[in-house]
Amino acid sequence: MNAIDQTRRMLSLVTYLRERPGARIEDVARAFGITEDELVSDLDVLPMCGTSFRGGDLLDIDTDGERIWWHNPAALGADAAEPLRLAADEATALLVAARAVATLPGLRESDRQALLRATAKVETAAGEAAGASSRLSVTFESEGGVFADVDRAIAERRRLWIRYYSPARDEVTEREIDPIRLVSVGHTYVEAWCRRSEARRTFRLDRVAEIKILDEPSAPPEVELRDLSEGLVQPAAEDPEVVVEVGPGGRWVAEYYPHDSADELPDGGLRITLRTPDPASLKRLALRLGRDGRIVEPRELAESARRAAREALEAYDGAGAAG
């Protein structure tokens, strides 16, 4: 679920709740295809929304754990709120933000023109307050440009070329991807079909070193969109199986890595079975665990991890001798 989808859902939620006083939480969650925890999280945000930040204009929505109650639905009525008036600082902030967004690379031209028209109206309404905004500017970090290019590529159904840093391998690779959707789970990601690996992959936007929109059409194969409410990393059943044994100091692995099973060992450790599309990436986990854990299966990965550990130890010893 990305930020745009969540915003649309919450807007729909307002209309839905207004028409259903005392709606049951489980019924509303089922209607929107989300978990009850996700719904409660939305309900925690809605009371901070309204036609202004004055108490009477904010949405007065709460729940008793079973049903949802909206105590002031008239707050959004056509004749409920006074005409919007912006203070000087509010007008300045709005105009600066609007002008900054209008300069984003990759923004669709129709969206840019609509934004510029809205900005002109705000300038007219703000009068003298608009003057201060012209002396201020905002510079977006690189992720903003990447987001705009990805969003444009999705809208125009075009392929992307990226240079991407993979921390698991500590390397930068070049890839062509067919973007499917943008998602926000702590960070912002693009879910895409990777032409290099011929598989679905997820790329974190702040790790994209360079990006280009290609002329080739985007043509990802039909894939079932995953429910990301339980987190971004959700191994598929067909992914290779890896078995890791950890001591008491490595039990944290079971908390941070999705796994199929975690069986207790006599020494207080765990035998963890998990799946990953890229088993080689777990070598870094093995190095991090050190004496607190080891990869058991598959055998070739276990040997590769042991070899990497020996090489790291030899490099460390060599550096110590040189010093």
Secondary structure, 3 states (H helix, E strand, C coil): CCHHHHHHHHHHHHHHHHCCCCEEHHHHHHHHCCCHHHHHHHHHHHHHCECCCCHHHECCEEECCCEEEECCHHHHCCCCCCCCCCCHHHHHHHHHHHHHHHCCCCCCHHHHHHHHHHHHHHHHHHCCHHHHHCCCCCCCCHHHHHHHHHHHHHHHCEEEEEEEEECCCCEEEEEEEEEEEEEECCCEEEEEEECCCCEEEEEEHHHEEEEEEEEEECCCCCCCCCCCCCCCCCCCCCCCEEEEEECHHHCCHHHHCCCCEEEECCCCCEEEEEECCCHHHHHHHHHHHHHHEEEEECHHHHHHHHHHHHHHHHHHHHHHHHC
